[in-house]
Amino acid sequence: MKFAYRFSNLLGAVYRQGNLSFSKDGNAVISPVGNRVSVFDLKNNTSETLPVSTSKNITCVGVSPDGSVAIVVDEDGAALLVSLVTRAVLHHFHFHKPVNSIRFSPDGRKFVVTKDNVAMMYHAPGKQRKFNAFVLDKTYYGPYDETTCIDWTDDSKCFVVGSKDMSTWVFGAERWANLIYYSLGGHKDMIVGCFFEKDSLDLYTVSQDGTLCVWESDTELDGLVLTKSRDKPEPLKQREEEEEEEEEERLEGEEGEVIRGKAEPPKEKTKNVRYKQRSKHFFNKEGDFNNLTTAAYHKPTHILVTGFASGIFHLHELPEFNLIHSLSISDQRIASVAINSSGDWIGFGCSGMGQLLVWEWQSESYVFKQQGHFNNMASLAYSPDGQYVATGGDDGKVKVWNTNSGLCFVTFTEHSSSVTNVTFTSSGFVIVSASLDGTVRAFDLHRYRNFRTFTSPRPAQFSTLAVDSSGELVCAGAQDSFEIFLWSMQTGRLLEVLGGHEGPVSCLCFSPVQSILASASWDRTVRLWDMLDSWQVKETLHLTSDGLSVTYRPDGQELAVTTLNGEISFWNSQNATQTGSVAGRHDLEMGRKETDKITAKQSAKGKSFTCVCYSADGESVLAGGQSKFVCIYNVKETMLMKKFEISCNLSFDAMEEFLDRRKMTEFGSLALVDEGAGDGDGVNISLPGVRKGDMSSRNFKPEIRVSSLRFSPTGRSWAATTTEGLLVYSLDGSIVFDPYDLDLDVTPASIRKQLRLQEWTSAIVLAFRLNEKALKLEVLETVPHEQIAVVCSSLPDIYVEKLLGFVATCLEKSGHLQFYMAWAQNLLMLHGQKLKNRSGALLPTLQALQKSIQIHFDNLSKLCDFNMYNIRYAEALSKQRGVKRAAAKEEEEEEEEDEGLSEGMSEASFEEAEMIL
């Protein structure tokens, strides 16, 4: 059960390349990230990575109009039909060449794919199950160069295709008599976007040099006429025409010219569709070299969004070309633009910086703003409750991610060079990071600021970091001086410089239970430093090779050390004796890089594990290195339990054991030939004479590797920083049936019988012996609230721990907050002393419980604060209304008094008049 981990989410990267898409309701963004697809829910502020992956990086994604399926295509043209409802792969297909764009028709019955200079129309996969889900309908030829973009008319009768040869082609989806194809020119650069007007054949075309052409059609969509020859087969049509001629001759013989006079006039010939250029507009009026890279058009609101290579985007209203607003959102080129169904939100993807932005143009504010590490991630650390993950990257940034939502909520940019290590303090509110810029920085998660900066007397590049369990001592190891620097968190002062290693310090780790620091070095030793005894060396462990990584078991009784010869050795930390070792070099299964002159089998002899960590229960270790595999070993048996393949993306180097012989020539591998065309997407001119792209840039394939591994303190997940991003693997209990104590009488029927008899304790014990999650949930939620304390007091000790772990799991997602809190409170109160005696083994369970309670506390506190402010507002509003009502009442009373006085005066004057008379 403990090894039933599966991929659950991809953090650290939000966008790489390809086109963005919105869901049908417009509340979620579908973004390609490498060879995976992530879905970002903008309403609930969460992210999810689909459990599907292609063999290479994804270049385009097409989403059906009803939002139920998506077609995902990679760099080689391999396509997956993915259900967005069940998250499953429905069909595999290969287009055999790179695909530039893919688009479903608005009625969902067809989709068009552009590759090379052709456009291919397929029947869209329907509700019925077929052997081949992709059936080719027609192939359209016309452009001379690669096709770039597609758009459909609203009634799915026609579609338009843009090309790199500066032409735009309008094709009919059916065999129209007056529109077979139509070619439009008028541009001096490649077409970036082409769009139909709403319910019309009128066109807008946008080219890379910043030119917009408005095309007007002389025919409406209703004016398209089907070709008659398609209605009936040719022989049948000829036979019917001959019969009609014979009938006319017969009638003419009988009635003479009377019939000829009644004959209908000949039908007019169908007029072909024609276009004329209505107007032409230019974006780059200042004349600066700023290529237009992407465009999107929202038909109902007539809004055109254009993105440029400088990171600027424009909003125009068409067809008048009125500028609504212009904004710079990045210093890199905007690679993709998408507009949601309502036209309120605009999604932007910047591949250079790995940014994904959603902009609400009416309020001019960000709805969503995320950016991953645009270089490799070097390290990660879990917070003590497992709720947050901190990552440090080669871009000098420290990012903190929420494990529940999968989103980054704070980024620290104070470091000026690569971040080599990050860690949390025991409180969980301070992150400490080490960098090659010669500083160690402490960040506060309450105020989101850098409140401590630790430096060494002489400049040093810090490669490793450790913080003790109290959070008071901060240690960092240097690459060049072979020394360990020790600072105080409270004062920020340097306390001591620990010398003794004869090589670079590769890893530091504090004991979780004692003030003892373990340091691994390239001098083939691990030294244990006593922090309470004048920082003296307590023990020295002699290794068989250079030490690369060291870590303590959660109870502090054992050490695991990885060395350069590919071994993982286990040491007793009390008496400094080796208790076991694992020779894991062959388990890495290295791949062969394209530049390697030797085979993968030979190069594997020089490879080793570079990172290692214990599981939360201390029974197993995770190890990874320069390979696509992460290995999990049982410590007691010193044997391999499982291997996780973290990526199948062939866009990375060293993925396969053997090189592709089809690419081998007498001059070497074709994969090493650099075309030298730069990125070709219109960056600034950097060399004299260069008109397109950057000829000095070189393409390279990043090598697959695992740089850091960490187990969650809750024990239910683990994470790895890889070339692909931050991969999170979670425990999946649904795929394994793992009964605890199975017997003939332990059945669902017997458990439900105990429930009917109201034997709550025995029902819980039987349910946990069967260990079926749905049944355990049913039994637990059937127990009356007033019986919880009685059941907890009579529960056997072994089932107390199991029930506490189950309550911690259910509490995280359940809405029955008080019910599960009552279970947790009674279990802890009644069995607290026994649980305390086994606190080491129970630590993951207690941390999972703390994490669940913290999540609910955060959510409820926000809700209560919001309600409190609303009540205050309503109270203030009612007071204002009360004051207004009182004032109005006083005014009415005054008016009544005035009326009474005026009436009295009028009566007196009337009486006076009568007396005079």
N, C-alpha and C positions, 0 to 999 in steps of 0.2 A: 504493500500500500504506500509506503513512504517513497517509493521510486516512481510512482505514477504521476510524474510531473509532465505538463504539456505547455507549449507556448501559449501565453495569454495576452501579452501586449508588447508593443515596441515604443519605447520612449527615447528621448534624445534626438529625434529627427521627425520633422513634420512634413517636409516636402523635399524632393530631390530633382525630379524632372517629369515632363509629361503635362497633360492638361488636367486642370481642376474641373470638378463637376459638383453641382448641387443636387440634393435629393428632391423628390417630387414636391414635398411641402415647403422646400426652401430653407429648412431649419438645420440641415447638416451638410458639411462639405466632405466630398470624397476626394482624397488626395493620394497620389502614388508616391510611395516612399521606398526607393530602391526597387526590390522585386516583390514588395508587399503593398497592400492597400489599407490606408487608415481612414476611418470615418470619424469626423469631429462633430459632435452634437452641440450646436451653438446655443440651444435653449437650456439644456441641462449642464452645459460646460463640462462635458466628458469626452474622452476619446476611446476608440476601440480599433484594434488592428485585426483585420479579417484573417482567419487561420488558413489562408491560401498563399501560395508563393509561386512565382514563375522562375524559369531557369536563368533569366537575365533581367536587367533593369527594365521597368515598365516605361513605355514611351507614350501610350495613349489609352484612355479609358472611355468607353461609350456606355451611357446609362439609358435604359429603356424609358419611354415616356411615363409608364405607370410605376417606375421605380422598383420593380421587382427583380430585375436581372441586370447585370453589367457584363460587358465584354472587355477583357483586359488583354492587351497585346504588348509583348516585350520587344527588345531591340532586334531580335532575329525574325520576328513575325509569328512567333508561337502565341496562340490565343487561348484564353480560358473563358468559358461561360460560367459566371458565378451568380448564384442566387443571393440577393441582398437580404432576403427574408430568413433563410436557413443558414446562410454563410457557408454553403457547400459548393463544390465544383460540380457543375452539371455536364460539362462537355469539354473535350480538348480538340483543338484544331490548329493547323499550321498554314499560314499564308505564304511561306517559303521565301519571302523577302520582307525587308523592313516596311512597316506600315506607318504612313505619315499622319493620318487622321481617320476617325471612325464616327459615324453619326446615324442614329436611328431616325426613321421617318416619324412625323408627329402622330400618325395613326398606329404606330408600333408594329406594322406588318412587314416593313422592309428595313434594311440598313445598308449604308454605302461605306465601302472601305477604299481608301486611296493608297496605292503603292506604285512606285516608279512613276510612269506617265499615264497610268490607266486608273479608272474608277470602276469598281466592281459592286454590283447590287445583289444582295443576298436576301432570301426570305428569312425574316426574323424567326427565331425559335418560338413556337407557340405553346399552348397549354398541353397539347398531346405529346406523348413520348415517341421520339423517332430515333432510328438508327443513326442518322446524320442530322444534327441540329442545324447545320449551316448548308443551305442549298443555294447554289449560285443561280441567279436569275438572268442577269445580263452583264456584259462587260462593255464599257464605254471607252473609246479611244478618241484622241483629239490633241491634247497638249503634247509638246515635244520634250518638255523637261518634267521634273518631279512635280507631282500635285501636292498642294500644301493644306487646303482647307475645304470644308463642305458646308452647305446650308440647304435646308429644305423649304419649300413653300408650305403654308399652313394646312393645305388640303392634301399634301403628299403627292401632288401630280408631277412636280418638277423638282430638280435639285441643281445647284450650281457648284462648280469646282474651280478653285484658284490654283495657279501653277507658278513655278519658278521662272517660266519663260515669259512672264509679264502679261499673260493672257488669262481670261476668265471664260469658262465654258458653261452654258446652260443646257442641260439635258432633260429630256422627258422621261419620267418613270414608266409611262405607258407609251404605246406607239401612236403618238399624236400626228395627225395629218399636217398640221400647220406649225409644229415645233419638233423637229428631230434633234437638232443641236444648234447652238448659236454661239459664236465666238466674239468676245469683246476685247478690245485693246485699250489704248489710252494711257498706259502706265509705262514708266521707265525703270522699274525695279520689280522684284518678285512680289507676288500677291500674298499679303499676310491674312486678310480676312475678306469674305464676300457674304453679303447678307441680303435676303429678300425683305421687302416691306410687308407689313401685315396684310393678309388677304389680297396679295397683288403679285404681279410678275416684275414690278419695279425693283431695281437692284442698287446696292451700294458696294463699291469695291475699294479696299484700302491696300496700299502698297508699302513696302519697307522704307522708301524714301520720304514717307509722310504725305502722300497724296491720296485724296478721297475723290472718287468719281461717282456721280449720281446718274443712274441710267433709268430712262423712262420707257416703258413698253407700250405699244399701241394696242395691246390685246389684254383683256381681263382673263382671270383664271377660268371663268365660265365659257370663254370663247375658244378653249382648246377642244379640238374635234378628233375623235378616235378614227384611225384608219379603217376603212370598210373591209379591206382585204383580210383583216384579222378576224372579222366576225364569222366568216364561213370558209371552209376549205376551198382551194382553187378549182378543182374539177366540178364540185357542186355548183360553184358560182357560174362557171361557163355553161353548164347544162341549163340552169335557170334563165340565163340571158337568152339562149337559143329558143327556149320555150316561149319566152315573152315576145321575141321577134315573130315567131310563127303565129302567135295569138293576134298580134297587131296586123299582120298581113291578112288573116282570115277576116277580122272585123272590117278592114279596109275594103275587102272584096264585097262584103255584104252591104255596107252603108255608104260607101264612097267617101266623099270629102266631108261629110258631116262629122265623122269621128276625128278626122284630122283637125277640124276646127276646134274640137273640144280638147285636143292634146295639150298637156301642161307645158309651159315654157321651160327651156333647159335651165338646170340649176346653175347658180353662180359658182365659180371656182373658189375654194377655201383660200383665204388670204393668209400668207405666212406671217408669223410673229416677227416683228422688227423692233429694234432698240435704237434709241438716240440718246446722246450724252446731254443731259439737262444742265449740269453744272460741274465745276471742278474746284476743289478746295485744297489748301496746303496747310499742314500742321507746323512745319519748321519755317516760320516766316522770318526769323532772325538769321537764318542761313547757317546755323551751327550744325556740326556733324553729329546728329543724334538720331540713330535709326529707330524706326517704329518696329517693335518686336512682336506685339500681340494685340488682338482687338476682339471685342465682344459687343453684340448689339441686342438690346431688349426691345422686341417689336411693339408690345402694347404701349410703352411709354416713349418710344422713339429715342432712346438714350444710347449713344455710342460711347464705349469706353476703350481707350487706346493706351497701351503701355509702351515705354521707350527704354532704350538701352541704358540711359542715365538714371533710371529708377523713378522717373516722373510719369504720372498718368494724367490724361485729360478726359473730361466728361463733356460731350457735345450733344445738343439736341438737333435731330435731323428732321426734315431735309434742309432747314435754314442754316445749319452749321453754327448754331449759337453756343459759345463756350459757357458751360455752367460753372465748373471750377477746375483748377489744375493744382496738383499737389505732388511733392516728392516724398516717397515712402521708403526709399532705400538708396544706397549708393551703388547698387548692382542692377543689372538688367532685369526687367520684369519678364519672366518666362511664360506666364500663363495668366489669363483673366477669365472670370466666369461671373455671370449675373444670376441671382436666384429668380424663382418664378414670379414673385411679386415685384421685382425690380428695385427693392429697397437696399439689398445688400450686394456688395461686389467683392468677390474673392480674388486675391492676388497671390501668385507664387513666384518667389525669387530663388532660382536654383543656386546661384553663386553663394548666397549667405544661408540657404536653407530656411527661408522665411515663409510663413503662411499668414496672410492678413485678410480680415474681412472688414470692409469699410461700409458704414451706413452714410450714403452721400447726402441725404436730406438733413440729418442732424450734424454731419461732418464729424463723426466720432468712430472709434474702433469698436467693433462688436467682438472681435477675436484677434489676438496678436500673439503669435508664437514663433520662436526661432530655436532651432536645435544648435548643437555644436557643429560649426562648418568645417572643423578639422576633427582628427581622431579624438575619441574620449580616452582619457588615461586612467581614471580611477572612479570608484563610486563608494558610497557609504550609506547604510540604512540608519534611520533614527531609532532610538531605543524602543519605541512603540511600533516600529515598522510602517508608520503612516507616510513618511517622507523618504525620498532618496536624493542624496546630493551627488552631483557629478562634476568632475573637473576635466577640462579638455586642453588640447594643444593650442586652442585659440585664446587661452588666458582667462577663460570665464569659468565661474563656479555657478552652477544652476541647481535649483532645488525643485524636485518634481513631487507631485501628490500621487501616491500609488493608487488611490481610488479613482481619481478623475483621469490620470495619465497626462496631466498638463503641468507645465512649468509655471510657478507663480512668483519666483523672484530670481534675478540674475545679478551676480556681483562681478564687476568688471575692473576691480582695482589692480589686479595683477597685470604686469606688462610682458610676461612671457608664459610659457607652457606651465599649466598646473599639473604637478606630478602626483599629488596625493591629497585626499580629503577625508575628514572624519568628523563624527559628531561627538560632543561631550556627553556624559552620562545624563545630564538634565534634558537633552534633546533640543535645547533652544540656542545652542552655539555650534557653529561649523568652523572648523580649523582647516586651513589649506596651505600646502607647501608648493613653492614654485621655483622654476629655474632663474627667476629674476632676483633671487637672493633674499626673499622675504617669506615669512610665515605669517599668515593673517587670520584673525578671528572675527567672525561675522555674527551679529546678533539677529535672531529670527523674530524678535519682537519689534524692533525699530528698523530692521533691514539696513544695517550700517556696519562698516568695518570699525570696530572699537579697539582692536589691538593689532599692532604690527610688530613682529619680532624680527630682529636682524642679528647677524653675527659680526664680531669685531672686524673680521676680514671678509671681503666678498666671497660668497660660496653659493654653489648651485645645489639646492635641496632636492633630493630625489625621493625621500621617504619621510614619514611622519607618524607620530603616535601620541595619544593623550591618555593619561592615567584615569582610573575609575572615578576618582574624586573630581576630575576636571581641573585640577590645580597645576599639574606639571605638563608641559608641552615639550616634546623631544623631536628633533629633526636631524636626519643624517645627510651628510654632504657627499657629492660625487667625487670631488677633487682633493679634499683635505683629509679624508679618511676619519673624520671626527664626528662626534655626536654632540649637538648643542641642546642645552636644557634651560628652559625659561619658566618663569612663574606667570600663570595666567592673571593673578590678581594685580601684580605690580608691573608686569611686562618686562622685568629685568632679566638679564642673562645670569643664571645661577651657577652653571658649571659647563665646562667643555670636557667631554669624556674622550680620552685618547686611549689607544691600545690596539685598534685594528690596523692591519698592515695592507689593507686594500679598501676600495670603495665600499661604503655601507649600503647594502642593497635593500634591507627591510628592517623595520622596527615594529615591536608589538609589546604592549603592556599586558601583564597578567590581569585577568578580570577580578581576582580575589586578593591579590597581594600587590605591594608596591615594588614589583620586580619587572625590569625591562629586558626583553630579549632582542638582541641585534644580530642579524646575519650579514656576513661580509664575503667579499671575493677572496679573502685570505683563508678560506676553508674552515672557518670557525663560527660558532654561535656563542655569544657571550651573554651571560645573565648578570645584570647590574642591580644591586640592592639599593633602592632609592632612600631607604631609612638609615643605612649604615655608610654615610659619607660617600655614597655613589661608588662603592667599591665593586669589583668584579666578584660575584659570588661563585659562579661556575663557568667553565669553558667547555663547550661541546665541540669535539673535533670531527669534521665531516670528511667524506671521501672525495669531495669536489667543491667547487665554488658554491657558496650559499646564495640562493636567489630570492627565496621567500620564506618567511617564518610566521606561524600563527599559533595562538593558544586555543586549547579546547575550552568551551564555555565554563567548565568547572575549574579551570586553571591547573589541572593535574597532568596535562600532557601537552607536548609541543609537536607540531608537524613542520618539517623543513624540506623544501625542494632544492635540489642541487643541479649543477650544470650537466651532470652525466645522466639526467633523466630520472633520477630516483626521488621518491618521497620517503623520508625517514621519520619515525615516530620516537620521541624521547620522553622519559619520565622527568618532569620538571623538578621533582623533589630530590632525587638521588643522581640526576644527570646520567642515566643509563639508557641505552637504546632498546626500545621494546619491539621494534619491527621495522620493515621497510617494504616498499613497493617499487619494482622496476617497471616504470610505466612508459618508457620511451616508445615501444612498439604500439602502445594504445593511442598515441597521438595521431598516427597515420598522416604523416605530412604529405602535402601535395608538391608537385614540381612547378616551379616558377618558369615563365617563358624565357628568362635570361639565364637559367641554371644550365651549367655544362655537365652536371652529373644527374643521375636518376634520383627520384624521391626516396628510394630505399637507402641510398648512400648518404643523402643529405640529412636523413632522419637521425643518423648517428651523432650529429652535432646539435640536435634539438633537445629541448627540455621543457618542463612545466615552469612557467614564470609566475603563476599566481595559484594560491591554494587557500581554502577556507573550510572550517568545520561546519557541519550541519548544526541546527539548534539543539538537538539532543546529544551531540558529540559522538554519535555512533558511526558516522561516515564523513568523508572529506570530498570536496569538489576540487578539481584541478584542471587548469587550462593553460594554453600557451600559443605558440605560433602555428595554430592548426584550426580547422573548422569544427573540431570535436571538443566537448567538455566531458571529462570522465568523472564518475562518482565511484569511490572505493569504500568498501567496508573496512574499518580500522582494525577490528578484532580479527577478522579472517584474512586481512591484507590481500583482498582480491577485488577485481573489477566487477561492479554490480550493474552498471549501465553506462552507455555512451550517448550523449545528446549531440546531434548534428545541428549546429546553430545556424547554418546557412547552406542553401543549395544554389546561391547566386554565382553563375559562371562569369559575371562581369568583374569579379574579383580575381586577383592572381593567386596562384598556388591552391586552386580548388581541386584540380584533378591530379591523379597520380602519374598519368602518362600524358605527354604532349600529343596534340592532334597531328597525325602524320600527313593529313591532307594539306596542312599549312607549311610543311617542310619542303624546301627547295634546295638546289645545290648551293645557294648563297646564304642559307639559313632559314629561320622561321619567318613567315610572312607577318606574324603577329608583332614582330619587332620593327616592321617598316612603318615609319612615321610619315603620314601624308603631308604634314607641314602646312595644312590649310588653316591653322588656328582653330578657334571655335566657330568662326564663320557666322556669328550672330550679331555682328555689328558692335564691337567694342571700340573704344577710342583709338585713334591712330597712334601707335607708339614707335614705329620705324618709318624712316623716309621712304616715300614711294609706295607705301602700303595703302590700298584703297578699301580693303575689306578684311575684317578680322585682325588677328595679331599673329604674324608669321613667327614671332619669337616664342610663342607658347607651345608647349609640348603635351601631348596626351599621355597619361600613365594610368595603369591599372593598380588600384590599391590592393595590398596583400591582406588576405583574411587572417585575423588573429584575435585572441582574447587577451585583453590587457588587465582586467580586474574581475574578481568574482566575490560575491557576498551572499550569504544566506540571510533571509529575513529573520529578525528575532522571534517572530511568531511561529516560525518553522513551516509555514504553509507556502512559501515561495522563495525563489532565489533569483538573482539578477546577474547579468554579465555585460560588461562593456566590451563591445566588439567593433570591428570596422563598419558593421552595418548599423550600429546604434546600441542603445541600451535595451537588451532583451530580457523580459521578465517571464519566468516559468512558474506556473502555479500548480498546486496539488489538485488533481482531478479525481474526486472520489466516485464519480459516476461510472467510470469505466472498469472498476475493479470490485469484485465481490470478495470481501475479506472478513468472514465471520470470526468472532473472538473465541467462542466456546460452543461449537455446534453440536447438537444432539438430536435424537429422533423426535423428542417432544418440543423442540424449539422451532416452531412454525408460525407463520402469520396468523393462522386460525387460533392457535393456543394463546397467542399474545392478545388477540381481540377478545377471546373468552375471558381472560383475566381482567380486561377493561370492563366488560359487562358485569363481572362480579365485584367491581370496584376494588380489586386487589392492585393498588397503584404501584407499590414497590416491586412486586414480583413481575408486573407487566414491564416496568422499566428495565429490570435485570434481564428478562428474556429478550427484549428489544435490542439491548446492547450486546447480548450474546450473538444474536443474528446479525447485528451491525448493518442493517439496511436503513439508509438515511430517511427515506420517506416514512418508514414505519416508526422510527425513533421520534420523528417530528409529530406524527399522529398521536403517539402515546403521551408524549410530554405535554402537548397542548390540550389533551383530554383531562389531565389532572386538575381538579378544582383549585382555585386560588387559595382557599383556606386550608387545603391539605398539603401545601408545598412544604411547610416546616416539618410536618409529621413524616412525610416521605423522605426528606433529606436526613432526618435523624435516624431512620431505620435502614438507610442504604449501606451496603457493604463498602468497606474502604476502597477496594479496587475499582468499584464502579463510580465512586465519588470523583476521581480524577477524570474518568472518561466522560461523565456527565458534565463536569465543569468545562472540558474542552468543547463538547458539543454545544453547550449554552453560549460559549464565546463565539463559535462559528455562526450560530443562528442569530445572535444579537446584532451582528453587523448589518444584516439585510432585513431583519424582521421588523414589522410595524408594532408588534406586541411588546413595547418597550418595558412597561411596568412589570409584566408577567415574567419576562426573562431576567430582569433586574432582581426580582424577588427570588428566583431560583439561585442566581449568583450570590446574593446576599446571605441566604440561608446556608448554602454550601460552605461559604467562607467563614461564617460565624460559628456553625456547629462543628466543622472539621478543621478549623484554623490551625490548631497546634500540630495535628498530624500532617497537614499540608506543608507547614513551615519546616518540619523535619526533612521533607523531600523537596525543598524549594529549588534545588539545582535542576532536578529532572522536570519540575513543573514550571520552570521559568518561561518556556515558549508559550504554554497555555495561559499563564497569567498575563503575559505581554499581549497576546491576542485578545484577551478580555479587556485589557486596558485600552487597546487600540479601538475596539468596538465601542466602548463607552465614550472615548474621546471624540469619535466621529459624531455620535448622537449628541454629545454635549455641544460641539461646535455648531451643528445644524440647529439645535433647539435654542441655543443662546442667540443666534442671529435672528431666528423667528420671533423670540420673545422681545428682543430689542426693537425689532420692526413693529411688533404689535404695541409695545409700550409707547413708541413715538406716535403711532396712529391714534392711540387712546388719548394721549396728551393733545394731539392736534384736534381731535373731535371735542375734547373738553374745552379747549380754548375757543373753538368755533361756536360751541353751545353758549359759552359765556358772552361772546360777542353778540350772538343772536339775542340772548336774554337782555343785554344792555339795550340793544336796538328796540326790542319789544317794549321795555320799560319806558324808553324815551318816546316811542310812538304812543304808548298809553297816556303818558303825561300830556303830550300834544293834543290827544283826543279830548282829555278832560278839560284842558285849557280852552279848546274850541267850544266845548259844550257850555262852559261857564260864560264865555263871550257871547254865545248865542242866547243864553238865559238873560244876560244883562240887556242885550239888544231888544229881546222880546219885552222885558219889563219896561224899558224906556219907551218902546213903541206903544204899549198899553197906557202908560201915564200920559203920553202926549195925546192919545186918542180921547181919554177922559177930559183933559184940559180943553180940547177942541169942542167937545160936546157941551161943556159948561159955558164956554164963550158963546156958542150958538144959542 
